[in-house]
Each structure stands twice: as structure tokens, then as C-alpha cells.
């Protein structure tokens, strides 16, 4: 069994941390990408009509581009994302719904400009049913994930 590091990055912060962490532990890396990429206007949370706000508030599914090959071969999955409304972005939940999480350890690492981790682990648990462990932590660097 092996480890997978997946991530969604809106502006590059989470990508940088995920790439560095995956490199340090020798894990496979998978970027969670929406079929329709986000624009700067889409992620402007100050605009109540922006795409990110409509998705989060409406609980919308977001179509994902690509799939993880041999997902069943991973026993540990790290999922990185920026915090949106004290939770994972909807694109992350949509990604999670595509896979069987039975028996996997799930570690969610979140980057944030100011929000806390909130109930991220509890909210994510509904989308990774069967996982043997679900933890979430707000981080600022790859070292913080490695020392988890």
C-alpha cells in the first residue's frame, strides 16, 4: 500500500505545499481540477454572486477533470485545499464522492488566509464514508504536515 497526496489550489498556495510534501515523503501527487477552471472573479468571496459563493452556499457538485488511477492501491490519502466558509471547497467534496474510501486514512490539510479549520474533518467525513480515520489540520508549510 502507498500514500497519495491530492490537492485543490485556487491561487497556488496549496499546490506549493502539496508538491513539497509529496516530494518529501515520496508520495504520488494528484491535482483536483474542476472541468471548468476557476477565474479570479470566480473565487472572489467578497462578491456574493461569485461562483465560489454560489457553489458553497448551494452545496453544488462541481464536475472534476481526470481521475486517480488505481485509487484502491492507496491506504493513506492526504487532501489539501484552501478553506472556504470554514470548510473544503465544493470541488473537493465532488472529488471525494468518486471513490471508495473503505479502510483508508484521510488527512485533510488546509491553507488559509485567516479562517480557522472549523468542523472540516466532520464535514469531510460524510464524503469519505468508510475511512478508518479522518483528521483535518490548518497548516502553513509542508513541514507541519510531515510532523503531523
C-alpha positions as CSV (number, residue, x, y, z in Angstrom):
1,X,0.0,0.0,0.0
2,X,1.1,3.5,-0.6
3,X,0.3,7.2,0.0
4,X,-1.4,9.7,-2.2
5,X,-1.3,13.5,-1.9
6,X,-4.3,15.2,-3.6
7,X,-5.0,18.9,-3.6
8,X,-7.1,21.6,-5.0
9,X,-5.4,25.0,-5.2
10,X,-7.2,28.2,-6.2
11,X,-4.2,30.5,-6.2
12,X,-1.1,28.3,-5.9
13,X,-0.6,28.3,-2.1
14,X,-1.9,24.8,-1.5
15,X,-0.2,23.5,-4.7
16,X,3.2,24.6,-3.4
17,X,2.7,22.9,0.0
18,X,1.3,19.7,-1.6
19,X,4.1,19.4,-4.1
20,X,6.8,20.0,-1.4
21,X,5.2,17.5,1.0
22,X,4.7,14.8,-1.7
23,X,8.3,15.2,-2.7
24,X,9.5,14.8,0.9
25,X,7.6,11.6,1.6
26,X,7.9,10.1,-2.0
27,X,4.1,10.0,-2.5
28,X,2.1,10.1,-5.7
29,X,0.5,13.5,-6.4
30,X,-2.9,14.3,-8.0
31,X,-4.3,17.8,-8.6
32,X,-8.0,18.1,-8.1
33,X,-9.2,20.3,-11.1
34,X,-12.7,21.3,-11.9
35,X,-13.7,20.7,-15.5
36,X,-14.3,24.5,-15.8
37,X,-11.3,26.2,-14.2
38,X,-11.8,28.9,-11.7
39,X,-11.1,32.5,-12.7
40,X,-10.0,35.3,-10.4
41,X,-13.6,36.6,-10.4
42,X,-14.9,33.0,-9.6
43,X,-13.0,32.9,-6.3
44,X,-13.8,36.5,-5.2
45,X,-15.6,35.6,-2.0
46,X,-16.4,39.3,-1.4
47,X,-18.8,39.1,-4.3
48,X,-22.0,37.3,-3.2
49,X,-22.7,36.3,-6.8
50,X,-19.3,34.8,-7.4
51,X,-19.0,31.1,-8.4
52,X,-17.3,30.0,-5.2
53,X,-20.1,31.6,-3.1
54,X,-22.9,30.0,-5.2
55,X,-21.2,26.6,-5.0
56,X,-20.5,26.7,-1.3
57,X,-23.9,28.1,-0.2
58,X,-25.8,26.0,-2.7
59,X,-23.9,22.8,-1.8
60,X,-23.4,22.2,-5.6
61,X,-21.4,19.4,-7.1
62,X,-18.5,20.5,-9.3
63,X,-17.5,18.3,-12.2
64,X,-13.9,17.0,-11.8
65,X,-11.4,16.7,-14.7
66,X,-9.5,13.4,-14.5
67,X,-9.4,10.5,-12.1
68,X,-6.9,9.0,-9.8
69,X,-5.5,5.7,-11.3
70,X,-5.5,2.7,-9.0
71,X,-7.1,4.6,-6.2
72,X,-7.7,1.3,-4.3
73,X,-3.9,0.8,-4.0
74,X,-3.6,3.8,-1.6
75,X,-4.1,3.2,2.1
76,X,-3.3,6.8,3.1
77,X,-4.7,9.9,1.3
78,X,-3.8,13.5,2.1
79,X,-6.2,16.0,0.7
80,X,-5.1,19.7,0.6
81,X,-7.3,22.7,-0.1
82,X,-7.9,26.3,0.9
83,X,-10.6,26.9,3.5
84,X,-13.8,28.3,2.0
85,X,-16.5,29.2,4.6
86,X,-14.8,27.1,7.3
87,X,-14.9,24.0,5.1
88,X,-13.4,22.4,2.0
89,X,-14.4,23.9,-1.4
90,X,-17.3,22.0,-3.1
91,X,-14.8,20.8,-5.8
92,X,-13.1,18.7,-3.0
93,X,-16.3,17.1,-1.9
94,X,-17.2,16.3,-5.5
95,X,-13.8,14.7,-5.9
96,X,-14.3,12.6,-2.8
97,X,-17.6,11.3,-3.9
98,X,-16.0,9.5,-6.9
99,X,-14.0,7.0,-4.8
100,X,-14.3,4.1,-2.3
101,X,-12.7,5.3,1.0
102,X,-13.2,2.0,2.9
103,X,-10.4,1.5,5.4
104,X,-8.3,4.5,4.2
105,X,-6.7,7.0,6.5
106,X,-7.6,10.5,5.4
107,X,-5.6,13.6,6.4
108,X,-7.0,16.9,5.2
109,X,-4.6,19.8,5.3
110,X,-6.0,23.3,4.7
111,X,-4.3,26.5,3.9
112,X,-6.0,29.8,4.9
113,X,-5.5,33.5,4.7
114,X,-7.3,33.9,8.0
115,X,-10.1,31.4,8.5
116,X,-9.8,28.6,11.1
117,X,-10.2,24.8,10.4
118,X,-13.7,24.8,11.8
119,X,-15.5,21.5,11.6
120,X,-13.7,20.5,8.4
121,X,-13.0,16.9,9.5
122,X,-16.6,16.3,10.5
123,X,-17.9,17.8,7.2
124,X,-15.4,15.8,5.1
125,X,-16.3,12.5,6.9
126,X,-19.7,12.5,5.1
127,X,-17.9,12.3,1.8
128,X,-15.2,9.7,2.7
129,X,-17.5,7.1,4.1
130,X,-15.8,4.0,5.4
131,X,-12.5,5.8,6.0
132,X,-10.8,4.3,9.1
133,X,-9.5,7.8,10.1
134,X,-10.4,11.4,9.1
135,X,-8.4,14.2,10.6
136,X,-8.0,17.9,9.5
137,X,-5.4,20.5,10.3
138,X,-4.8,24.0,9.3
139,X,-1.2,24.3,8.0
140,X,1.2,26.9,6.7
141,X,4.1,24.7,5.4
142,X,4.9,21.2,4.3
143,X,6.9,20.7,7.5
144,X,3.7,21.0,9.5
145,X,2.1,18.1,7.6
146,X,5.3,15.9,7.8
147,X,5.3,16.4,11.6
148,X,1.6,15.6,12.0
